Amino acid sequence: MSPASAPVPVPALPDAADPSTLKKAAGGGSNAPVHTGKKDYKGFVAGVFSGIAKLSVGHPFDTVKVRLQTSKDAHFRGPLDCTLQTVRKEGVRGLYKGATPPLVGWMVMDSVMLGSLTLYRRLLLENVFSQPHLRSWLPFSAAQSDPKTLPSFGHGIAGIMAGTTVSFIAAPVEHIKARLQVQYAADKSKRMYSGPIDCLRKMLGTHGIRGVYRGLWATVFFRSFFFFWWGSYDVFTRYLKKNTNMSAPAINFWAGGVSAQVFWLTSYPSDVVKQRLMTDPMGGGLNDGQRQFRGWKDAAVAVWRERGWKGYWRGFVPCFLRAFPANAMALVAFEGVMRTLP
C-alpha cells in the first residue's frame, strides 16, 4: 500500500479486539507494562521487514497504477495492456522502476508508522478515552464503555496522527518514486534521471528542498484517510474475534487485508490527484517542461476536466488487487519478526 505508500499492519496482540489496553499495547503482545517501553523497539525493527515484504509483492502493481494515473488515455488500454507493454519494452525490471526509494523509504516509513501509531494510541487512551466525561461525548465511543480499551473511533484518530507524522518521510520518497516510474524509455541514456540519487540531486539543485517536498500537503491529505484503515481494522478484528474461531494471526491477516481495501476505496481519488501533482513538470532549470499545477487543487480540477469523475478512479484495479496480498505479506513478515525478537 502508497496509502502507494500504503500503511502497514498494526502489531499483533494477544487480544486482537483489545489492542490498546495499558498492559499489552507496547510490545506487540508482551506482558510488559506500556509505560516501561522495554519492548517498543520490536515494532520499529519488525516494521523494516514489513516494508521489504510490501515492496517485493506490491511494487509492480504500484508501477502500473502510477502509469495509468498519469498517462494519456491512448497510451494504455487498461491495466493488462500497461503491464504487457512495460514487460515487452522494458523487461520485468521495468515493473520495478523506482523501487529503490520505496525500498529504503518504506523500511523507514513502516518503522515510523508502527512506532508512532502505537504511541498515539496509548496517548489517546491515557489522556482522552480513559476519561468517562470525555468519552461519552466522543463519536462511536460510548458504546465501547471499557475505559481500558481504545474504541474504534480512537484507532481512526491515531491513524490520522500517524499518517500525518509519516507524511514528512513519505512525500519525498513518493515524489522521487513517481518521477522514476513515469520514465518510459528503455534506454537509460534517454531518461532524465538515471536513478533515485540523480533525481534527488537534480531536484535539489534546481528547486531546493521545496522541490523535493512538492506534494507534501497532498500526501498529508491522502494519509488522513488512515482513519478508515485503522478504524475499520479494529471493527473487523472485533467482529472476527467475536464471531469466528480463527487464530489471532488469521484474524490479523483477514482484518488487515480487508481494511486495506476499505482504505483504498475511500482514499483513491486523493491518491490520483497526488500522483498527478508529483509527476507534473517542475520547469525552470530542470528543463522537463512547463509546470501545469500550482498545487493540489489545480491538479484535482485538471483530472475532472480531462476525464470527469472516472478520472479519479483511473488505475484503481491494480491498486485494489495489490492492497490485499501486499499487506498480507507485510503482516506475515511483521509477525514472524515479532515472534523471533526477544
C-alpha positions as CSV (number, residue, x, y, z in Angstrom):
1,M,0.0,0.0,0.0
2,S,1.4,4.1,-1.1
3,P,-1.7,5.0,1.2
4,A,1.4,3.8,-2.6
5,S,2.9,4.3,0.1
6,A,0.3,2.5,1.6
7,P,0.1,2.0,5.5
8,V,1.3,-1.1,7.5
9,P,-0.2,-3.7,9.8
10,V,-0.6,-2.9,13.5
11,P,1.4,-5.0,15.9
12,A,-0.3,-8.3,16.7
13,L,-1.7,-8.6,20.2
14,P,-3.0,-11.5,22.3
15,D,-6.4,-9.9,22.4
16,A,-6.9,-8.6,18.9
17,A,-10.1,-6.8,19.8
18,D,-8.4,-5.0,22.7
19,P,-5.1,-3.9,21.3
20,S,-4.8,-0.7,23.3
21,T,-5.1,-2.0,26.9
22,L,-2.4,-0.4,29.0
23,K,-0.7,-3.7,29.8
24,K,-0.2,-5.0,26.3
25,A,0.0,-2.2,23.8
26,A,3.7,-1.6,23.7
27,G,5.4,-4.8,22.9
28,G,3.3,-6.5,20.2
29,G,1.8,-8.9,22.7
30,S,4.3,-8.7,25.5
31,N,3.2,-8.6,29.1
32,A,5.4,-5.6,29.9
33,P,3.6,-2.5,31.1
34,V,3.2,0.1,28.4
35,H,5.0,2.7,30.4
36,T,8.3,0.8,30.5
37,G,8.8,0.9,26.8
38,K,11.2,-2.1,27.0
39,K,9.6,-3.8,24.0
40,D,9.0,-0.8,21.9
41,Y,12.0,-1.5,19.7
42,K,10.3,-4.6,18.4
43,G,7.7,-2.7,16.4
44,F,10.3,-0.5,14.8
45,V,12.6,-3.4,13.8
46,A,9.7,-5.5,12.6
47,G,8.4,-2.6,10.6
48,V,11.6,-2.7,8.5
49,F,10.9,-6.2,7.4
50,S,7.3,-5.3,6.7
51,G,8.4,-2.7,4.3
52,I,10.7,-5.1,2.4
53,A,7.9,-7.6,2.0
54,K,5.4,-5.0,0.9
55,L,7.7,-3.7,-1.7
56,S,8.6,-7.1,-3.1
57,V,5.0,-8.0,-3.7
58,G,3.4,-4.7,-4.3
59,H,5.7,-2.5,-6.4
60,P,4.8,-4.0,-9.8
61,F,1.2,-3.2,-9.1
62,D,2.2,0.3,-8.0
63,T,4.1,0.9,-11.2
64,V,1.1,0.0,-13.3
65,K,-1.1,2.1,-11.1
66,V,1.1,5.2,-11.4
67,R,1.4,4.9,-15.2
68,L,-2.3,4.6,-15.6
69,Q,-2.9,7.5,-13.3
70,T,-0.6,9.8,-15.2
71,S,-0.7,8.7,-18.8
72,K,-2.9,9.9,-21.7
73,D,-5.9,7.7,-22.4
74,A,-4.4,6.5,-25.7
75,H,-1.2,5.3,-24.2
76,F,-2.6,2.2,-22.4
77,R,-6.0,0.4,-22.9
78,G,-6.0,-0.8,-19.3
79,P,-4.0,-2.5,-16.5
80,L,-3.2,-5.6,-18.5
81,D,-2.1,-3.7,-21.6
82,C,0.1,-1.4,-19.4
83,T,1.7,-4.5,-17.8
84,L,2.3,-6.2,-21.2
85,Q,3.7,-3.1,-22.8
86,T,6.0,-2.5,-19.9
87,V,7.4,-6.1,-19.9
88,R,7.7,-6.2,-23.7
89,K,9.5,-2.9,-24.0
90,E,11.4,-2.7,-20.7
91,G,11.5,-6.3,-19.4
92,V,10.3,-7.4,-16.0
93,R,12.7,-4.9,-14.4
94,G,10.5,-2.2,-15.9
95,L,7.8,-3.1,-13.3
96,Y,10.4,-2.4,-10.6
97,K,11.4,1.1,-11.8
98,G,11.6,3.5,-8.9
99,A,11.8,0.6,-6.4
100,T,15.0,1.8,-4.6
101,P,13.4,4.9,-3.0
102,P,10.5,3.0,-1.5
103,L,12.7,0.0,-0.5
104,V,14.7,2.4,1.7
105,G,11.8,4.7,2.4
106,W,9.2,2.1,3.3
107,M,11.5,0.4,5.7
108,V,11.8,3.7,7.5
109,M,8.1,4.6,6.9
110,D,6.8,1.3,8.2
111,S,9.0,1.6,11.3
112,V,7.9,5.2,11.9
113,M,4.3,4.3,11.2
114,L,4.2,1.4,13.6
115,G,6.0,3.3,16.4
116,S,4.0,6.5,16.1
117,L,0.7,4.6,15.8
118,T,1.4,2.7,19.0
119,L,2.4,5.9,20.8
120,Y,-0.6,7.9,19.7
121,R,-3.0,5.1,20.6
122,R,-1.5,5.0,24.1
123,L,-1.6,8.7,24.5
124,L,-5.2,9.0,23.3
125,L,-6.3,6.2,25.6
126,E,-4.5,7.6,28.7
127,N,-5.4,11.2,28.2
128,V,-8.7,11.2,26.3
129,F,-10.6,7.9,26.0
130,S,-10.0,6.7,29.6
131,Q,-11.8,9.8,30.9
132,P,-15.5,9.0,31.2
133,H,-16.6,12.6,31.0
134,L,-14.8,13.0,27.7
135,R,-15.5,9.5,26.3
136,S,-19.3,10.0,26.5
137,W,-19.1,13.0,24.1
138,L,-16.8,11.4,21.5
139,P,-18.5,9.8,18.4
140,F,-18.9,6.0,18.4
141,S,-17.1,5.7,21.8
142,A,-19.8,5.5,24.4
143,A,-20.9,2.0,23.3
144,Q,-17.5,0.6,23.9
145,S,-17.5,1.6,27.5
146,D,-14.4,-0.2,28.9
147,P,-12.1,2.7,29.9
148,K,-9.1,0.5,29.4
149,T,-9.9,-0.1,25.7
150,L,-9.4,2.3,22.9
151,P,-12.6,2.4,20.8
152,S,-12.6,2.1,17.0
153,F,-13.0,5.8,16.7
154,G,-9.8,6.3,18.7
155,H,-8.0,3.9,16.4
156,G,-9.1,6.1,13.5
157,I,-7.8,9.3,15.1
158,A,-4.5,7.6,15.9
159,G,-4.3,6.6,12.3
160,I,-4.7,10.3,11.1
161,M,-2.0,11.4,13.5
162,A,0.4,8.6,12.5
163,G,-0.4,9.3,8.8
164,T,0.5,13.0,9.2
165,T,3.7,12.1,11.0
166,V,4.9,9.6,8.4
167,S,4.0,12.0,5.5
168,F,7.1,14.0,6.1
169,I,9.1,11.0,5.2
170,A,6.7,9.6,2.6
171,A,6.3,12.8,0.5
172,P,9.9,13.0,-0.9
173,V,10.2,9.2,-1.2
174,E,6.9,9.0,-3.2
175,H,7.8,12.1,-5.3
176,I,11.1,10.5,-6.4
177,K,9.5,7.1,-7.0
178,A,6.7,8.6,-9.1
179,R,9.1,10.6,-11.4
180,L,11.2,7.4,-12.0
181,Q,8.1,5.3,-12.7
182,V,6.9,7.5,-15.5
183,Q,10.2,7.4,-17.4
184,Y,9.2,5.1,-20.3
185,A,12.4,5.0,-22.3
186,A,14.0,1.5,-22.2
187,D,17.4,3.1,-23.0
188,K,18.8,4.6,-19.8
189,S,20.7,7.3,-21.7
190,K,17.4,8.7,-22.9
191,R,16.0,9.1,-19.4
192,M,16.1,12.4,-17.5
193,Y,17.0,10.6,-14.3
194,S,19.5,7.7,-14.1
195,G,18.2,6.7,-10.7
196,P,16.9,8.0,-7.4
197,I,20.1,9.7,-6.3
198,D,20.4,11.5,-9.6
199,C,16.7,12.5,-9.4
200,L,17.2,13.9,-5.8
201,R,20.4,15.7,-6.8
202,K,18.8,17.4,-9.8
203,M,15.6,18.4,-7.9
204,L,17.7,19.9,-5.1
205,G,20.0,21.7,-7.5
206,T,17.2,23.4,-9.4
207,H,14.3,23.7,-6.9
208,G,15.8,23.2,-3.5
209,I,14.2,21.4,-0.6
210,R,10.7,22.8,-1.6
211,G,11.0,21.0,-4.9
212,V,11.8,17.7,-3.2
213,Y,8.8,18.2,-0.9
214,R,6.4,19.1,-3.8
215,G,3.1,17.4,-3.0
216,L,3.7,17.3,0.8
217,W,0.2,18.6,1.7
218,A,-1.4,16.4,-0.9
219,T,0.4,13.5,0.9
220,V,-0.9,14.6,4.3
221,F,-4.4,14.8,3.0
222,F,-4.1,11.4,1.4
223,R,-2.9,9.9,4.6
224,S,-5.6,11.4,6.6
225,F,-7.7,8.6,5.2
226,F,-5.7,6.3,7.5
227,F,-8.7,7.0,9.8
228,F,-10.7,4.5,7.7
229,W,-7.8,2.0,7.7
230,W,-7.2,1.7,11.4
231,G,-10.8,2.3,12.4
232,S,-12.1,-0.4,10.2
233,Y,-9.2,-2.7,11.1
234,D,-10.4,-2.6,14.7
235,V,-14.0,-3.1,13.7
236,F,-13.2,-6.2,11.6
237,T,-10.9,-7.5,14.3
238,R,-13.6,-7.3,17.0
239,Y,-16.1,-8.9,14.7
240,L,-13.9,-11.8,13.7
241,K,-12.8,-12.4,17.3
242,K,-16.4,-12.5,18.5
243,N,-18.0,-14.5,15.6
244,T,-15.3,-16.9,14.5
245,N,-12.8,-19.4,15.9
246,M,-9.9,-18.1,13.9
247,S,-6.5,-17.9,15.4
248,A,-5.0,-14.4,16.2
249,P,-2.7,-14.5,13.1
250,A,-5.6,-15.4,10.9
251,I,-7.7,-12.6,12.3
252,N,-4.9,-10.1,11.7
253,F,-4.5,-11.4,8.2
254,W,-8.1,-11.1,7.1
255,A,-8.8,-7.9,9.1
256,G,-5.7,-6.3,7.8
257,G,-6.3,-7.2,4.2
258,V,-10.0,-6.2,4.1
259,S,-9.3,-2.9,6.0
260,A,-6.6,-2.1,3.5
261,Q,-9.1,-2.3,0.7
262,V,-11.5,-0.1,2.7
263,F,-8.7,2.5,2.9
264,W,-8.2,2.5,-0.8
265,L,-11.9,2.7,-1.6
266,T,-12.1,5.9,0.4
267,S,-8.7,7.4,-0.4
268,Y,-8.0,6.5,-4.0
269,P,-9.2,9.8,-5.7
270,S,-6.9,11.8,-3.4
271,D,-4.0,9.5,-4.5
272,V,-4.7,10.1,-8.2
273,V,-4.5,13.9,-7.6
274,K,-1.3,13.5,-5.5
275,Q,0.4,11.5,-8.3
276,R,-0.6,14.0,-11.0
277,L,0.9,16.7,-8.9
278,M,4.1,14.7,-8.2
279,T,4.6,13.9,-11.9
280,D,3.9,17.4,-13.2
281,P,6.9,19.0,-14.9
282,M,8.8,21.1,-12.4
283,G,10.1,23.6,-15.1
284,G,12.9,26.0,-14.5
285,G,16.4,24.8,-14.8
286,L,15.3,21.2,-14.9
287,N,14.1,21.7,-18.5
288,D,11.4,19.0,-18.1
289,G,8.6,21.0,-19.5
290,Q,6.2,23.7,-18.4
291,R,4.6,23.4,-14.9
292,Q,0.8,23.0,-15.1
293,F,-0.3,22.9,-11.5
294,R,0.5,25.3,-8.7
295,G,-1.0,22.9,-6.1
296,W,-3.3,20.1,-5.2
297,K,-6.5,22.0,-6.2
298,D,-5.2,22.7,-9.7
299,A,-4.4,19.0,-10.2
300,A,-7.8,18.0,-9.0
301,V,-9.5,20.3,-11.4
302,A,-7.4,19.1,-14.3
303,V,-8.4,15.4,-13.6
304,W,-12.0,16.4,-13.7
305,R,-11.7,18.4,-16.9
306,E,-9.8,15.6,-18.7
307,R,-11.9,12.6,-17.7
308,G,-14.7,13.6,-15.4
309,W,-15.4,11.5,-12.3
310,K,-13.9,8.4,-13.9
311,G,-10.5,10.1,-13.9
312,Y,-10.3,9.9,-10.2
313,W,-10.5,6.1,-10.4
314,R,-8.1,5.5,-13.2
315,G,-5.7,2.8,-12.3
316,F,-7.8,1.6,-9.4
317,V,-7.9,-2.1,-10.4
318,P,-4.1,-2.8,-10.0
319,C,-4.2,-0.8,-6.8
320,F,-7.1,-2.7,-5.4
321,L,-5.6,-6.1,-6.4
322,R,-2.3,-5.1,-4.8
323,A,-3.8,-4.0,-1.5
324,F,-4.6,-7.4,-0.1
325,P,-1.6,-9.5,-1.0
326,A,1.0,-6.7,-0.3
327,N,-0.3,-6.1,3.1
328,A,-0.9,-9.8,3.8
329,M,2.8,-10.5,3.1
330,A,3.8,-7.5,5.1
331,L,1.8,-8.9,8.0
332,V,3.4,-12.3,7.6
333,A,6.9,-10.8,7.7
334,F,6.0,-8.5,10.6
335,E,4.5,-11.2,12.7
336,G,7.5,-13.5,12.1
337,V,10.0,-11.0,13.2
338,M,7.8,-10.0,16.2
339,R,7.8,-13.6,17.3
340,T,11.5,-14.0,16.8
341,L,12.8,-11.0,18.6
342,P,13.4,-11.4,22.3
